[in-house]
Amino acid sequence: MLDRLRAVVGDEGMLCKAEQLLVYECDGFVVEKRSPDVVVFPVSTEQVVAIVRLCHEFDVPFVPRGAGTSLAGGCLPVGGGVMIALTRMKQILEVNFRDRYAIVEPGLVNVHLTNHLKGSGYHYAPDPSSQGACTIGGNFATNSGGPHTLKYGVTVNHVLGAEVVMPDGSVARLGGATDETPGYDLTGLFVGNEGTLGICTKVIVRLTRDPAAYRTMLGVFETVADATRAISDIIGTGIVPAALEMMDQGIVSAIEQAFHFGFPLDAGAVLLIEVDGLEVAVDAEARKIIEICTQSGAREVRQANTQKERLLLWKCRKQAFGAIGRLSPSYCTQDGVVPRTKLPEILEFIIACGERHQVRIVNVFHAGDGNIHPILLFDERDAEQVQRVLAASDEILSKCIELGGSVTGEHGIGVEKISFMNKLFAPEDLAVMTLIRDCFNPTGRCSPGKMLPTSAGCGNESLPRGKPGRRAAM
């Protein structure tokens, strides 16, 4: 099989030495590790088809991978086998401003599309915090969000269609370049499928017109409670900011060490708030937001006076996760969701949970839509620390469910959160999801051991019974 794979992608398009495969043993979720048997780098749909057909012929599991920025083990090769790395499929194939769409390959880095569109009057709205590294295909797989999706929606709201290589090697074309296509919404089904239904090889994305004006503000609060009260009050007035992000003192300290922006190190929390739209409207909204923040206990609200200042604020927010390296050698980012009104309660619980398990936790999250990102700091070389982090993570995500939320807003289920699916869904719901997956992926070779707690196909044997998605190796 290796010889036939090499014939498809060439020597330069394949890795199979143990030391090379170590690079691909995990994604951003470092707790779980498993190396694939081989990594291949196709450059076209035709090569992906040939690889998948070989896997089908030899009954070998396979998993697609983008940039590896997944934070839930989404591209972990649970059953070993072939990893199909799509990073060399990174072309912008077409941009059509008249009909407001672009066609791109899955390995295109999100920010590269943003940069390509600068000055055109249009942009691609989904902007994950890992925008400088994550790929459009990865965003498609997990239905990624980002700071500006509060107003503009998540990835599924901006995907018009896709080309997908199915698990048997056939090619399907979903949706199209228009807003409405007849038949079932298979595009919506495939966005967020985490690679369990097929491999995306082209994406048709919607282009959004640039707003005429922005107003970007930084609210500085003494406590997290004051900041969360301001969040509820802003949304309660009917204002829908383009973005509404919260960072607590731990994150602010790391960012300030990294970028020296002038963040107040003694602040309990800061809110990064942006409104956009017509020039005549944004000033009134900004004034109202400043008034609300002040009434909620903000000791000051700074406003970016230039585009340079605005971009620096967003640079600090987008690179917050990178700055965490100054605080800890390893970290685990959770991705729960709660109703906005429950933000104070979940944050109090997170603080108490960290104290109970002796785990330092810092917070940065999409406050406007209740998508929390508690970041648990630890050293993965210490098995005891790892167990405490896993226990704290489980408690936080269980609390999100208890408060009427979910265990993921944009990172996906991957292998990390499979054990929560039985808590989120009734057996009948999971049975329907399994039927859908088996319709497209009947042998279970494509991304085995992901998303659903009873996965068919290869790889289940490597996961301990009663604790799906977690290995005992740590």
C-alpha positions as CSV (number, residue, x, y, z in Angstrom):
1,M,0.0,0.0,0.0
2,L,2.8,2.4,0.8
3,D,4.3,1.9,-2.7
4,R,1.0,2.7,-4.3
5,L,0.5,5.8,-2.1
6,R,4.0,6.9,-3.1
7,A,3.0,6.5,-6.7
8,V,0.1,8.9,-6.1
9,V,1.8,11.7,-4.2
10,G,5.5,11.1,-4.8
11,D,8.4,10.8,-2.3
12,E,8.0,14.5,-1.3
13,G,4.3,14.0,-0.6
14,M,4.6,11.2,2.0
15,L,6.0,10.8,5.5
16,C,6.3,7.4,7.2
17,K,9.4,7.5,9.4
18,A,8.7,7.4,13.2
19,E,10.5,10.7,13.9
20,Q,8.6,12.4,11.1
21,L,5.2,11.1,12.3
22,L,5.8,12.6,15.8
23,V,4.8,16.0,14.5
24,Y,1.4,14.6,13.7
25,E,0.7,12.7,16.9
26,C,-1.7,15.3,18.3
27,D,-3.3,18.6,17.5
28,G,-4.0,21.5,19.9
29,F,-5.4,19.1,22.4
30,V,-2.1,17.8,23.7
31,V,-3.6,15.4,26.3
32,E,-4.3,12.7,23.6
33,K,-1.5,11.5,21.4
34,R,-1.5,8.8,18.7
35,S,0.8,8.8,15.6
36,P,-0.6,7.8,12.2
37,D,1.1,5.1,10.2
38,V,1.7,7.4,7.3
39,V,1.0,11.0,6.4
40,V,0.3,11.9,2.7
41,F,0.1,15.4,1.2
42,P,-2.3,15.5,-1.8
43,V,-2.3,18.6,-4.0
44,S,-5.6,17.9,-5.9
45,T,-9.0,16.4,-5.6
46,E,-7.9,13.6,-7.9
47,Q,-5.1,12.6,-5.5
48,V,-7.4,12.6,-2.5
49,V,-9.8,10.3,-4.5
50,A,-6.9,8.0,-5.2
51,I,-5.7,7.9,-1.6
52,V,-9.2,7.2,-0.3
53,R,-9.8,4.4,-2.8
54,L,-6.6,2.8,-1.7
55,C,-7.7,3.0,2.0
56,H,-11.0,1.5,0.9
57,E,-9.3,-1.3,-1.0
58,F,-6.9,-2.2,1.8
59,D,-9.5,-1.7,4.6
60,V,-7.3,1.0,6.3
61,P,-8.7,3.9,8.4
62,F,-8.0,7.4,7.3
63,V,-8.4,10.9,8.8
64,P,-8.2,14.4,7.2
65,R,-6.0,17.1,8.8
66,G,-5.6,20.8,8.2
67,A,-3.3,23.0,10.3
68,G,-3.7,20.9,13.4
69,T,-5.2,23.8,15.4
70,S,-8.1,21.7,16.6
71,L,-8.5,21.9,20.4
72,A,-10.6,18.7,20.8
73,G,-8.5,16.0,19.1
74,G,-10.5,16.4,15.9
75,C,-7.7,15.1,13.7
76,L,-6.3,12.5,16.1
77,P,-5.7,9.3,14.1
78,V,-7.6,7.1,16.7
79,G,-7.3,3.9,14.6
80,G,-3.8,4.7,13.1
81,G,-3.8,4.3,9.4
82,V,-3.4,7.2,6.9
83,M,-3.5,10.8,7.7
84,I,-4.5,13.0,4.7
85,A,-2.9,16.4,5.3
86,L,-4.6,19.0,3.1
87,T,-2.2,21.9,3.7
88,R,-0.8,21.8,0.2
89,M,-4.2,22.3,-1.3
90,K,-4.2,26.1,-0.5
91,Q,-5.3,27.9,-3.7
92,I,-7.9,30.6,-4.1
93,L,-9.5,29.3,-7.2
94,E,-12.0,32.0,-7.9
95,V,-13.3,35.3,-6.5
96,N,-16.5,36.7,-7.8
97,F,-17.4,40.1,-6.4
98,R,-20.5,40.5,-8.6
99,D,-22.1,37.4,-7.1
100,R,-20.3,37.7,-3.8
101,Y,-18.5,34.4,-3.5
102,A,-15.1,32.8,-3.5
103,I,-14.0,29.2,-4.2
104,V,-11.0,28.1,-2.2
105,E,-9.2,24.9,-1.4
106,P,-9.4,23.4,2.2
107,G,-5.7,24.0,3.1
108,L,-6.0,27.8,2.6
109,V,-5.2,29.6,5.8
110,N,-8.2,31.7,6.9
111,V,-6.2,35.0,7.2
112,H,-4.8,34.5,3.7
113,L,-8.3,34.9,2.2
114,T,-8.7,38.0,4.4
115,N,-5.5,39.5,3.1
116,H,-6.4,38.6,-0.5
117,L,-9.7,40.5,-0.2
118,K,-8.3,43.7,1.4
119,G,-9.2,46.8,-0.5
120,S,-11.9,45.0,-2.5
121,G,-14.7,46.2,-0.3
122,Y,-15.6,42.7,0.7
123,H,-14.4,40.2,3.4
124,Y,-14.9,36.6,4.6
125,A,-16.6,37.1,8.0
126,P,-15.7,34.0,10.1
127,D,-12.5,35.0,12.0
128,P,-11.4,32.3,14.6
129,S,-8.9,33.4,17.1
130,S,-6.4,31.0,15.4
131,Q,-7.1,32.9,12.1
132,G,-3.4,33.3,11.3
133,A,-2.9,29.5,11.3
134,C,-6.2,27.6,10.9
135,T,-7.5,26.6,7.5
136,I,-10.8,27.1,5.8
137,G,-11.2,23.3,5.6
138,G,-10.7,23.0,9.3
139,N,-13.2,25.8,9.9
140,F,-15.7,23.8,7.6
141,A,-15.1,20.6,9.6
142,T,-15.8,22.1,13.0
143,N,-18.2,25.0,12.1
144,S,-15.8,27.4,13.6
145,G,-16.8,30.7,15.1
146,G,-14.7,33.7,16.1
147,P,-15.1,37.1,17.7
148,H,-17.2,38.7,14.9
149,T,-19.6,35.8,14.6
150,L,-21.8,37.4,17.3
151,K,-23.2,39.6,14.6
152,Y,-22.3,37.8,11.4
153,G,-22.8,34.1,12.3
154,V,-20.5,31.1,12.3
155,T,-19.0,29.2,9.4
156,V,-22.1,27.5,8.3
157,N,-23.8,30.9,7.6
158,H,-21.0,31.7,5.1
159,V,-20.6,28.4,3.2
160,L,-22.7,28.2,0.0
161,G,-21.4,24.9,-1.2
162,A,-18.5,22.3,-1.2
163,E,-16.9,19.6,-3.1
164,V,-16.4,16.5,-1.0
165,V,-14.6,13.2,-1.5
166,M,-16.8,10.5,0.1
167,P,-15.4,7.6,2.1
168,D,-15.7,5.3,-0.8
169,G,-13.7,7.6,-3.1
170,S,-16.6,9.1,-5.0
171,V,-16.9,12.9,-5.4
172,A,-20.1,14.8,-4.4
173,R,-20.8,18.5,-5.0
174,L,-23.0,20.1,-2.4
175,G,-24.9,23.4,-2.8
176,G,-23.6,26.0,-5.2
177,A,-22.6,29.6,-5.8
178,T,-26.2,30.9,-5.2
179,D,-27.9,31.5,-1.9
180,E,-30.7,29.0,-2.5
181,T,-30.3,25.5,-4.1
182,P,-33.1,22.9,-4.4
183,G,-33.2,19.8,-2.4
184,Y,-32.0,18.9,1.1
185,D,-29.4,21.2,2.7
186,L,-26.5,18.7,2.6
187,T,-24.1,21.6,2.8
188,G,-25.4,22.5,6.2
189,L,-25.2,18.8,7.2
190,F,-21.5,18.6,6.2
191,V,-20.4,21.8,7.8
192,G,-19.4,20.7,11.3
193,N,-19.2,17.0,10.5
194,E,-15.6,16.8,11.9
195,G,-14.4,14.7,9.0
196,T,-16.8,11.8,9.8
197,L,-18.8,12.1,6.5
198,G,-16.1,12.8,4.0
199,I,-13.2,15.0,3.0
200,C,-13.8,18.5,1.8
201,T,-11.6,19.4,-1.2
202,K,-13.2,22.8,-2.3
203,V,-15.4,25.3,-0.4
204,I,-17.6,28.0,-1.9
205,V,-17.7,30.8,0.7
206,R,-20.0,33.8,0.9
207,L,-18.3,37.3,0.7
208,T,-19.7,40.0,2.9
209,R,-19.5,43.7,2.2
210,D,-17.2,45.7,4.5
211,P,-19.0,47.9,7.0
212,A,-18.7,51.7,6.4
213,A,-17.4,52.4,9.9
214,Y,-16.1,50.8,13.1
215,R,-15.9,51.9,16.7
216,T,-13.7,49.7,18.9
217,M,-13.6,50.1,22.7
218,L,-11.8,48.6,25.6
219,G,-13.7,48.6,28.9
220,V,-11.6,48.1,32.1
221,F,-13.4,46.6,35.0
222,E,-12.5,45.9,38.7
223,T,-14.2,42.5,38.7
224,V,-15.3,39.8,36.4
225,A,-18.8,40.2,37.8
226,D,-19.0,43.9,36.8
227,A,-17.8,42.9,33.2
228,T,-20.4,40.2,32.9
229,R,-23.2,42.5,34.1
230,A,-22.2,45.0,31.4
231,I,-22.3,42.2,28.8
232,S,-25.9,41.4,29.7
233,D,-26.9,45.0,29.8
234,I,-25.4,45.8,26.3
235,I,-27.3,42.9,24.7
236,G,-30.4,43.7,26.7
237,T,-30.6,47.2,25.1
238,G,-31.0,45.6,21.7
239,I,-27.5,46.6,20.5
240,V,-25.8,43.7,18.7
241,P,-22.1,44.5,18.6
242,A,-19.9,43.0,15.8
243,A,-17.8,41.6,18.6
244,L,-17.9,41.4,22.4
245,E,-15.0,39.6,24.0
246,M,-13.9,39.3,27.7
247,M,-10.5,38.6,29.1
248,D,-9.7,38.1,32.7
249,Q,-6.7,39.3,34.7
250,G,-4.6,36.2,34.0
251,I,-5.0,36.6,30.2
252,V,-4.5,40.4,30.4
253,S,-1.2,39.9,32.2
254,A,0.1,37.4,29.6
255,I,-0.9,39.7,26.7
256,E,0.7,42.7,28.3
257,Q,4.0,40.8,28.8
258,A,3.8,39.8,25.1
259,F,2.6,43.0,23.4
260,H,3.1,45.9,25.9
261,F,-0.2,47.5,24.8
262,G,-0.7,49.3,28.1
263,F,-3.4,47.0,29.6
264,P,-3.9,47.7,33.3
265,L,-2.5,44.7,35.1
266,D,-4.6,45.3,38.2
267,A,-7.9,45.1,36.3
268,G,-10.2,42.1,37.1
269,A,-11.4,41.9,33.5
270,V,-11.5,43.8,30.3
271,L,-14.1,43.9,27.5
272,L,-13.1,44.3,23.9
273,I,-16.2,45.7,22.2
274,E,-16.7,46.6,18.5
275,V,-19.7,48.0,16.7
276,D,-19.8,48.5,13.0
277,G,-22.2,49.8,10.3
278,L,-23.2,53.1,8.9
279,E,-21.2,56.1,10.1
280,V,-24.3,57.8,11.4
281,A,-25.2,54.8,13.6
282,V,-22.0,53.6,15.2
283,D,-21.3,56.8,17.2
284,A,-24.6,56.6,18.9
285,E,-24.1,52.9,19.7
286,A,-20.6,53.5,21.0
287,R,-21.9,56.3,23.3
288,K,-24.6,54.0,24.7
289,I,-22.1,51.2,25.3
290,I,-19.7,53.5,27.1
291,E,-22.6,54.7,29.3
292,I,-23.6,51.1,30.1
293,C,-20.1,50.1,30.9
294,T,-19.7,53.1,33.2
295,Q,-23.0,52.3,35.0
296,S,-21.8,48.7,35.4
297,G,-18.7,49.7,37.2
298,A,-16.1,50.2,34.5
299,R,-13.3,52.5,35.8
300,E,-12.5,53.6,32.2
301,V,-13.5,52.9,28.6
302,R,-10.8,53.5,26.0
303,Q,-11.7,54.0,22.3
304,A,-9.4,53.2,19.4
305,N,-8.8,56.5,17.7
306,T,-7.0,55.1,14.6
307,Q,-7.1,52.0,12.5
308,K,-3.6,51.2,13.8
309,E,-4.9,51.2,17.4
310,R,-7.9,49.1,16.4
311,L,-5.7,46.5,14.7
312,L,-3.4,46.4,17.7
313,L,-6.3,45.7,20.0
314,W,-7.4,42.8,17.8
315,K,-3.9,41.5,17.5
316,C,-3.8,41.3,21.3
317,R,-7.1,39.4,21.4
318,K,-6.3,37.1,18.5
319,Q,-2.9,36.1,19.8
320,A,-4.0,35.7,23.4
321,F,-3.7,31.9,23.2
322,G,-0.1,32.2,22.0
323,A,0.7,34.5,24.9
324,I,-0.3,31.7,27.3
325,G,3.1,30.1,26.7
326,R,4.4,32.7,29.1
327,L,2.3,31.3,31.9
328,S,2.6,27.6,31.5
329,P,4.3,24.9,29.5
330,S,1.0,23.2,28.6
331,Y,-2.6,24.3,28.6
332,C,-6.0,22.8,27.8
333,T,-8.7,25.1,26.3
334,Q,-12.3,24.3,27.0
335,D,-15.2,25.4,24.8
336,G,-18.5,25.4,26.7
337,V,-21.6,27.5,26.0
338,V,-24.1,28.9,28.5
339,P,-26.9,31.4,28.2
340,R,-25.5,34.9,28.5
341,T,-27.5,35.5,31.7
342,K,-25.6,32.5,33.2
343,L,-22.1,33.9,32.6
344,P,-21.6,35.2,36.2
345,E,-22.6,31.8,37.5
346,I,-20.4,29.7,35.3
347,L,-17.4,32.0,35.9
348,E,-17.9,31.7,39.7
349,F,-18.0,27.9,39.2
350,I,-14.8,27.9,37.1
351,I,-12.9,29.9,39.8
352,A,-14.1,27.5,42.5
353,C,-13.4,24.5,40.3
354,G,-9.8,25.7,39.8
355,E,-9.3,26.1,43.5
356,R,-10.8,22.7,44.3
357,H,-8.5,20.9,41.8
358,Q,-5.5,23.1,42.4
359,V,-5.4,24.1,38.7
360,R,-4.8,27.6,37.6
361,I,-7.5,28.7,35.1
362,V,-7.5,31.9,33.0
363,N,-10.4,33.0,30.8
364,V,-10.9,34.6,27.4
365,F,-14.2,34.1,25.6
366,H,-16.8,35.2,23.2
367,A,-18.9,36.9,25.8
368,G,-21.7,38.1,23.6
369,D,-23.0,34.7,22.7
370,G,-22.0,32.9,26.0
371,N,-19.2,30.8,24.4
372,I,-16.6,30.4,27.2
373,H,-13.0,29.4,26.8
374,P,-11.5,28.6,30.2
375,I,-7.8,27.8,29.8
376,L,-6.5,25.3,32.3
377,L,-2.7,25.6,32.8
378,F,-0.5,22.6,33.6
379,D,2.6,20.6,32.7
380,E,1.7,17.6,30.6
381,R,4.9,15.8,31.8
382,D,3.3,15.5,35.2
383,A,0.6,12.7,35.1
384,E,-1.0,13.9,38.3
385,Q,-1.5,17.4,36.9
386,V,-3.0,16.0,33.8
387,Q,-5.6,14.0,35.8
388,R,-6.5,17.1,37.8
389,V,-7.0,19.1,34.6
390,L,-9.2,16.4,33.1
391,A,-11.3,16.2,36.2
392,A,-11.7,20.0,36.3
393,S,-12.6,20.1,32.6
394,D,-15.3,17.5,33.1
395,E,-16.8,19.4,35.9
396,I,-16.9,22.7,34.0
397,L,-18.5,21.2,30.9
398,S,-21.0,19.3,33.0
399,K,-21.9,22.6,34.6
400,C,-22.5,24.1,31.2
401,I,-25.0,21.4,30.4
402,E,-26.7,21.9,33.8
403,L,-27.1,25.6,33.1
404,G,-28.8,24.9,29.8
405,G,-25.8,25.2,27.5
406,S,-23.6,22.9,25.5
407,V,-20.0,21.4,25.7
408,T,-18.9,23.1,22.4
409,G,-19.5,26.3,20.6
410,E,-16.9,26.0,17.9
411,H,-14.1,23.5,18.7
412,G,-16.2,20.4,18.1
413,I,-16.5,17.1,19.9
414,G,-13.4,15.3,18.5
415,V,-12.2,12.6,20.9
416,E,-12.1,14.9,23.9
417,K,-15.9,15.2,24.5
418,I,-17.4,12.0,23.2
419,S,-18.3,11.0,26.8
420,F,-20.6,14.1,27.0
421,M,-22.7,13.2,24.0
422,N,-24.9,10.9,26.2
423,K,-25.5,13.8,28.6
424,L,-26.4,16.2,25.8
425,F,-28.6,13.9,23.7
426,A,-31.2,11.2,24.3
427,P,-30.5,7.7,22.9
428,E,-33.0,8.3,20.1
429,D,-31.1,11.5,19.0
430,L,-27.8,9.7,19.0
431,A,-29.3,6.8,17.0
432,V,-30.5,9.2,14.3
433,M,-27.0,10.8,14.1
434,T,-25.5,7.3,13.8
435,L,-27.8,6.4,11.0
436,I,-26.9,9.6,9.2
437,R,-23.2,9.0,9.6
438,D,-23.5,5.4,8.5
439,C,-25.4,6.5,5.4
440,F,-22.3,8.4,4.2
441,N,-19.6,6.4,6.0
442,P,-20.9,2.9,6.3
443,T,-17.6,1.2,7.0
444,G,-16.5,3.7,9.6
445,R,-13.0,4.0,8.0
446,C,-13.3,7.8,7.7
447,S,-12.3,9.5,10.9
448,P,-13.1,6.6,13.2
449,G,-13.7,7.1,16.9
450,K,-14.9,10.7,16.6
451,M,-17.9,12.7,17.7
452,L,-20.4,9.8,18.4
453,P,-20.0,7.6,21.5
454,T,-20.6,4.3,19.6
455,S,-18.4,4.6,16.5
456,A,-18.4,1.8,14.0
457,G,-15.2,0.8,12.3
458,C,-11.6,0.8,13.3
459,G,-10.1,2.3,16.4
460,N,-12.6,1.7,19.2
461,E,-10.5,-0.9,20.8
462,S,-7.9,1.7,21.7
463,L,-10.3,3.6,23.9
464,P,-11.1,2.4,27.4
465,R,-14.7,1.2,28.0
466,G,-16.9,3.6,30.1
467,K,-14.7,6.6,29.3
468,P,-14.9,7.1,25.6
469,G,-12.5,9.6,24.0
470,R,-9.9,9.3,26.8
471,R,-6.8,7.1,26.8
472,A,-5.2,5.8,30.0
473,A,-1.7,6.4,28.8
474,M,-1.3,9.6,30.8
